Amino acid sequence: MSDLKLFKVEGGKALELASGTVALERDLQVVIEQNMSTMFAVRFLATEYSTGKIHRGRIDSLGLDENGSPVIFEYKRTTNENVINQGLFYLDWLMDHRAEFQLLVLKALGTDVAEAIDWSAPRLICVANDFTRYDEHAVRQINRNVELVRYRDFGSGLLAIELVTSVTSDAALGQSPQPRRNAAAPQTDRPKSKTVAQLLAQADSALAALYHRFELFALSLGDDVVKNERSLYFAFRRLKNFACVEVHPSSGNLLIYLKLDPKSIQLEDGFARDVSKIGHFGTGDLELRVSDESKWEHVEALTRRSYEAN
C-alpha cells in the first residue's frame, strides 16, 4: 500500500493532509490528458481510442513521448482491476497497427514527427491509486516497457504522482529506429548518421570509460531510473528524461544534455552552455561538454539536480 504522506507546516507545526482516490476514473484521466506534457513529458494524441470491431476495446489515452516513442495510458481507481493485462493487450494491438498510429500522429503533430516515431521502445503507463506487490512482481517478469504510477488526491488542487515500478525491455537491442531531433536541428545528415551504439564502439578506451562512469552514476541515483538507447543518444529517465548523452569519438567528448534552466547555472565556455535555442538531439536545455574527469564533481552535481527536478 502507498506510504506517501503530505504535510502542511504552519508555525512550525506539521498537519498531515488526508489523501484519497479521485472520485471517478474519468476525472483522473481528464486531468492527466490536459496536463500530459507537464506530468509525463508526453504529447497527448487521443482519448478513448477505439481498437476496432475485432479487438473491441478502447485505449484510455494515447500519446507520444519526448523521445518519439508511442505511449499507452491505462487508468484504474481500484487495486483489483486488471489494468496491466489490459494495457499489454493494447500494446500488442498498437505494434500490429503502426500505420494507424502513424496516421494519428501525422494529423495531430505533422509529417516530421510522424516519420520520426521510434518503434523500438513503446511504453505502457498504468495509473492507479495503488498497486499490490503481485502487480509489481508481475511487470518485472514481462519483457516490455511498463511503468506503474501511483496517484493520491489530497484535495485543494493537490495531486501527487509517484513512480512505483519501471521496467524496460531489451527487445529493441540491435534495431535502428528513426532519429528524433530537436525542432531546430538540421535535417540533412539523417542518412549518414551512425547510431550512438556504433559511436561508443569506436570510441577510444578513455572516452568509453568516461561514458560508462556517467551511466553507472546516473543509474545509481535511484531504483526508478531507466536507460533507453535511442538511435543517436542514450536517454536516462524517471517519468521524464533527466539526461541525454551523445558520444563523439572524433572530438573525444561526451555531450550531456540536462533538463535544467541554464539561467540557474553559472555557464562556462567549453563546459556548460545554454542550448535552449540551439538544435540538438535528445532533450534538455543545458549542455555539458565532457572530455575528461576534471569537471566530474560538477557533472554529478548538475545531473543529480536534473534527476531530482524530473
TATA-V58293 format. One record per backbone hydrogen bond with DSSP energy under -1.0 kcal/mol. CO is the residue of the C=O (numbers start at 1). NH is the residue of the N-H. E is the energy in kcal/mol with one decimal. If there is no record, write none. Layout:
CO;NH;E, CO;NH;E
This chain:
6;17;-3.0, 8;15;-2.4, 10;13;-1.8, 13;10;-2.3, 15;8;-2.9, 20;153;-2.8, 24;28;-1.5, 25;29;-2.2, 26;30;-2.4, 27;31;-2.0, 28;32;-2.4, 29;33;-2.7, 30;34;-2.2, 35;39;-2.6, 36;40;-2.5, 36;42;-1.2, 37;41;-1.2, 41;66;-1.1, 43;64;-1.9, 46;62;-2.5, 49;59;-2.9, 52;56;-2.0, 57;51;-2.6, 59;49;-2.1, 60;48;-2.7, 61;73;-2.5, 62;45;-2.8, 62;46;-1.5, 63;71;-2.6, 64;43;-3.1, 65;68;-2.1, 68;118;-3.0, 69;65;-2.8, 70;123;-2.7, 71;63;-2.3, 72;125;-3.1, 73;61;-1.6, 74;127;-3.0, 81;83;-2.1, 82;86;-1.7, 83;87;-2.2, 84;88;-2.4, 85;89;-1.9, 86;90;-1.8, 87;91;-2.1, 88;92;-2.1, 89;93;-1.9, 90;94;-2.6, 91;95;-1.9, 92;96;-1.2, 94;97;-1.2, 97;101;-1.9, 98;102;-3.0, 99;103;-2.1, 100;104;-1.7, 101;105;-2.4, 102;106;-2.7, 103;107;-2.3, 104;108;-1.9, 105;109;-3.6, 106;110;-1.2, 110;114;-1.9, 111;115;-2.4, 123;72;-2.5, 124;147;-2.7, 125;74;-2.1, 126;149;-3.2, 127;76;-2.9, 128;151;-1.8, 132;136;-1.8, 133;137;-2.1, 134;138;-2.4, 135;139;-2.0, 138;141;-1.3, 139;142;-1.1, 142;144;-1.8, 144;146;-1.2, 145;124;-2.4, 146;167;-2.7, 147;126;-2.9, 148;164;-2.8, 148;165;-1.2, 149;128;-2.1, 150;162;-2.6, 152;160;-2.8, 153;20;-1.8, 155;158;-2.0, 158;154;-2.8, 160;152;-2.1, 162;150;-3.1, 165;148;-2.8, 167;146;-1.4, 170;173;-1.3, 172;175;-2.4, 182;185;-2.3, 189;193;-1.1, 195;199;-2.2, 196;200;-2.4, 197;201;-1.9, 198;202;-1.4, 204;208;-2.5, 205;209;-2.2, 206;210;-1.8, 207;211;-2.3, 208;212;-2.5, 209;213;-1.9, 210;214;-1.9, 211;215;-2.8, 212;216;-2.4, 213;217;-2.0, 214;218;-3.0, 215;219;-2.5, 216;220;-1.2, 218;221;-1.0, 222;225;-1.5, 226;237;-2.5, 228;235;-3.2, 231;196;-2.5, 233;230;-2.6, 234;245;-2.6, 235;228;-3.1, 236;242;-3.0, 236;243;-1.6, 237;226;-2.7, 240;238;-2.4, 243;236;-3.0, 244;257;-3.3, 245;234;-2.4, 246;255;-2.1, 248;252;-1.3, 248;253;-1.6, 253;248;-2.1, 254;290;-2.6, 255;246;-2.6, 256;288;-2.8, 257;244;-1.9, 258;260;-1.7, 258;286;-1.9, 261;264;-2.3, 262;265;-1.4, 265;267;-1.1, 268;271;-2.4, 268;272;-2.0, 271;289;-2.8, 272;268;-1.6, 273;287;-2.5, 275;278;-1.5, 280;182;-1.4, 285;275;-2.8, 286;258;-2.6, 287;273;-2.0, 288;256;-2.7, 290;254;-3.0, 293;296;-1.5, 295;299;-2.2, 296;300;-2.6, 297;301;-2.2, 298;302;-2.5, 299;303;-2.3, 300;304;-2.5, 301;305;-1.8, 302;306;-2.1, 303;307;-2.5, 304;308;-2.6, 305;309;-1.5
